[in-house]
Amino acid sequence: MKILIAYDGSGYSHTSLVDLKHAGLPQKVEVLIVSVAEEWLPPEKNETTFGSPTDNDIVEYFQTRSEQIDRNLAETTAILVEAKRELQRNFPKWSVETEGSIGSPAQEILQRTADFKPDLIVVGAQGLSSDRVSGIGSVSQKILSESHSQVRIVRSNPKTEPAHLKIVICFGGSPCSMEAVKTVAQRSWPGQPEVRLMVATDPLTALIPGRVFRVNSRLPGR
């Protein structure tokens, strides 16, 4: 099994590592931890106010930018070392590699996903750059929407011991919901988890004629 973990050092991403103890994963796993230092383009100068940049301005700009990139990569390397240590402490038999980069987190992770082809992507609900107070951040949303791999989004600290897991599967009869059932059935869950299959019907959705109620041929107009 191959797992890609998107890690940025935030509380949610750290929780995603701890939460894997509850995921029923096998002992033989190949893991790639990816951390992306977010890079933004600097604002453009207003030439009517500042004038055209001189050679010294250009040299100073590139020097400052290079130093910032070096600092970002150093921070990325440090949090990757932390993440790898945490993961190997909980899963000593797993093969764990790390990779850091600079750019747009969502795009970099999706690109690495296309190359690595993981069976599962693990990501925190929100990252360091998120200003949301609930729900999931833009990076997690983009990965969930555009990736062709299974995605595990972790929201908060797990408060349930692995021996008392509760799993809810929302089933709607679609191929994706059937895949969710198969995934749960194939996992090696610790203990005996309580599993509930939830099926909901929308009362506002029109029924296909004859599917539930038989057509009455004696109605007026027939």
N, C-alpha and C positions, 0 to 999 in steps of 0.2 A: 504494500500500500504506500502511496506517495501523498504527502501532506505539505501544502504551502501555508506558512503562517505569516500574516502581515503584522509587523510589530513596530510600534513607534515609541515605546516607553511609557505610554499613558497607563492610567489605572485599568482601563478596559482591556488594553492589550495584555497587561500582566495577568489579569483575571482569565483571559482566554487560554493562557498556558496552564494555569491551575485547573481550569474547568475541563481540560482534556482527560483528567482522571475519571470523569463521569461519562465519557463518550463511548465506552465499550470498544476501544480500538485494539487491534492485535499487537502482539509483542514485536513483530518484525515490521518496522515502519521506516521509510526514508523521508526525512523532513528537511525542508528548505525554509529558513527564516529570512524574510526579506524586510529590510527597513529602508525607507525612502526619505531623504532630507528634502523637504518641500522647497522649491526654488521659484521665486517670483521675479518677473522682469522689473527693473527699476523704472520709476516714472521718467517720462521724457522731459528734458529741459525746454522751457519756452525761449526760443531763440531771440524773440523780440525783446526779452527782458535780460537774458544772460549773455546773448551774443553767441557766436560760433565757438565751439570748444577748441582750445589750443592743444598742442602736442602734449604739454604737461598734464592737462586735464585728462586726456585719453590714457596716458600712462598711469596716472593716479587712480583712475576708474578701474582699469584692469587689475591693478595691484590690490585695491580694496576688495574687488570681487573675488579674486583668487584667494585672498586671505579668508574671506567669509566662507567660501566653498571648503577650504581646508578645515575650518572650525566645524562646519556642518558634518563633514565626513568623519572627523574625530569623534563627535558626539554620537553619530550613527554607529560607528565601530564599538563604542563603549556600551551602548544599549544592546547591541547584538551579542556581545560577550555575556552580558547579564542574562539575556533571554536564553542563550544556549546553556548556560550553567544551570538555570532554573529547570529547563526541560530535561537535561540529562540527570538531574537529581531525582526527578519524578519517574523518568523512563530511561534507565541506564542501558537498556538493550537497543534503543533506537539509534539510527544513524542520523546525525544532525549536522547540517551545513548552514552557513550564513552568507548573506550577500547584501551589501549596501550600495545605494545609488543616489543620484541627485535628480530631481525633476518633479513632475506631477505624480503624487502617490498612487492615485487610481490607475493612471495610464501605465506607470512603471510596473505595478503589480499585475495588471492584465497582460502586459507584454511578457512578463516573466512566466505567467500562467500558461500562455500559449507555447512557450518553449519547454517548460518543465512538465506540463500535462499532469497536474496532480489529480488524485481521486477526490481530494477534499481541500477546500480553502478555509482557513480559520482567521477570523478578523473580529476585533472589538467593535461594539456598536457605535462608538464614537472615538475620535482621535484627539490629539493635542490641539489641532486647529479648529475643532468643532465648537460652535457657540450655542448649540442646542442644549436644552435642559431635559429633553426626553426624546424618545424615538431613536433613529439611527442617523449617523452623519452622512454627508454627501459621498465620501469615499466608499463606505460600506454599501451604500445604496447603489452606487455605480458598479461595484464588483458583483453584487447580488444580481443586478439586472443584466449585465453583459457577459458574465462568465458562463462557460458551458460545464464547469465542474460543480460538484455539490459545495454549498457554502454554509459554514457554521458561524453565526453571529452571536457573540457573547455580550450580555447586557450588564450583569452585576456579579458580585461575589457569590459563588454557590454556597448555600446554607444547608444543603442536604448531604448527608454522608452517602458514599457510593453504595452502601448496602441497602439504602432506602430510597432508591430513585423512583420518580414518578414520571412517566412519559405519556404525552398526549399526541396522538396522530390525527390530524384533520384530513378526512378522506372525502373526496368528491367524485371518485370514479374516474378521474383523469389519469393519463399515463404518469404524470408527475406524482400524483398522490399514491399511485400504486408503487412507484419507485421508493417513496418514503416508507411504505410498509415493508418492502423487501430490505431496505437498508437497516431498519430497526431489527428485523428478524435475523439478519446476518451478523450483527454485532455481537461481541462477547461481553455482555454486560456483567458487572460485578453483582453478586448476590442475586436476588430475584426481584427485579423492578416491577412496579405496578404499571401496566400499560392499558390505556384507554383509547379506543378508536371512536372518534367523534365525527358524526355525519350530520350536516345541517341542510335543511331545505329552505329555499326562499319563497315565502308565501305570496310574494308579488310577481313571481315569474309565471307566465301563462303556461298552462299544461298543454301538452300535445293532445289533440282530440283523440279519444279512444284509448289513451295510454292508461288512464286511471279509471275514468268513468265511461261506461258503455253508452253509446249514442242511443237515445230513445226515438225509435221510428214513429211513435204515435204523437210526437210534438206537432202543434199546429204548423201548417205550411209545408208538411212533408207528404 
